[in-house]
């Protein structure tokens, strides 16, 4: 599992909590490509920090929430532990 999966999982969770579609997020970001949002949610797209800020604005959250590791499902814990070991807590 790649680190991008954390952002993707959080984006999908937030999007669903706010009853938004991938297309709505794409339109709010100024892109008409729903597939791009799908790739991000599936951890298949590495994004820039600028895109992370645009995503956060599109779903109405602080960018920090996209990188939150406290509310991830258990299967993500190994990745979180690996990242903490590699980069520090």
C-alpha positions as CSV (number, residue, x, y, z in Angstrom):
1,X,0.0,0.0,0.0
2,X,1.3,3.4,-0.9
3,X,1.2,6.6,1.2
4,X,-1.2,8.1,-1.3
5,X,-3.8,5.6,-0.1
6,X,-4.1,7.5,3.2
7,X,-5.1,10.7,1.5
8,X,-7.4,8.8,-0.9
9,X,-9.2,7.0,1.9
10,X,-9.7,10.2,3.8
11,X,-10.9,12.1,0.7
12,X,-13.5,9.3,0.0
13,X,-14.7,9.2,3.6
14,X,-15.1,13.0,3.8
15,X,-16.8,13.1,0.4
16,X,-19.3,10.5,1.4
17,X,-20.0,12.2,4.8
18,X,-20.8,15.4,2.9
19,X,-22.8,13.5,0.3
20,X,-20.7,14.8,-2.6
21,X,-20.0,13.0,-5.8
22,X,-16.6,12.7,-7.4
23,X,-17.9,14.9,-10.3
24,X,-19.0,17.6,-7.9
25,X,-15.5,17.7,-6.4
26,X,-13.9,17.8,-9.8
27,X,-16.1,20.7,-10.8
28,X,-15.4,22.6,-7.6
29,X,-11.7,22.2,-8.4
30,X,-12.1,23.5,-11.9
31,X,-11.5,20.2,-13.6
32,X,-14.2,18.2,-15.4
33,X,-12.5,14.9,-14.9
34,X,-14.2,12.7,-12.3
35,X,-11.7,10.0,-13.1
36,X,-8.9,12.1,-11.6
37,X,-10.8,12.2,-8.3
38,X,-11.4,8.4,-8.5
39,X,-7.7,7.8,-9.1
40,X,-6.9,10.0,-6.0
41,X,-9.4,8.1,-3.9
42,X,-8.0,4.8,-4.9
43,X,-4.4,5.8,-4.1
44,X,-3.4,5.5,-7.7
45,X,-2.6,9.2,-8.2
46,X,0.3,11.0,-6.6
47,X,-0.7,14.7,-6.1
48,X,1.1,17.9,-5.4
49,X,0.6,19.9,-2.2
50,X,-1.3,22.5,-4.2
51,X,-3.8,19.9,-5.4
52,X,-4.2,18.7,-1.8
53,X,-5.1,22.3,-0.8
54,X,-7.5,22.5,-3.7
55,X,-9.1,19.2,-2.7
56,X,-9.5,20.3,0.8
57,X,-11.2,23.5,-0.3
58,X,-13.5,21.6,-2.6
59,X,-14.8,19.4,0.2
60,X,-14.7,22.2,2.8
61,X,-12.1,20.9,5.3
62,X,-8.7,21.8,6.6
63,X,-6.0,20.2,4.4
64,X,-4.7,18.4,7.6
65,X,-7.8,16.3,7.6
66,X,-6.8,14.7,4.3
67,X,-3.6,13.4,5.9
68,X,-5.3,12.3,9.2
69,X,-4.0,8.9,10.5
70,X,-6.1,8.7,13.6
71,X,-9.4,7.4,12.0
72,X,-8.0,5.0,9.4
73,X,-9.3,1.4,9.2
74,X,-7.0,-1.2,10.8
75,X,-5.6,-2.4,7.4
76,X,-3.8,1.0,7.1
77,X,-2.0,0.7,10.4
78,X,1.0,-1.1,8.9
79,X,1.5,1.7,6.4
80,X,1.2,4.3,9.1
81,X,3.7,2.5,11.3
82,X,6.1,2.2,8.4
83,X,5.8,5.9,7.5
84,X,6.4,6.9,11.2
85,X,9.4,4.7,11.4
86,X,10.9,6.1,8.2
87,X,10.0,9.8,8.7
88,X,9.4,10.1,12.4
89,X,6.2,10.7,14.3
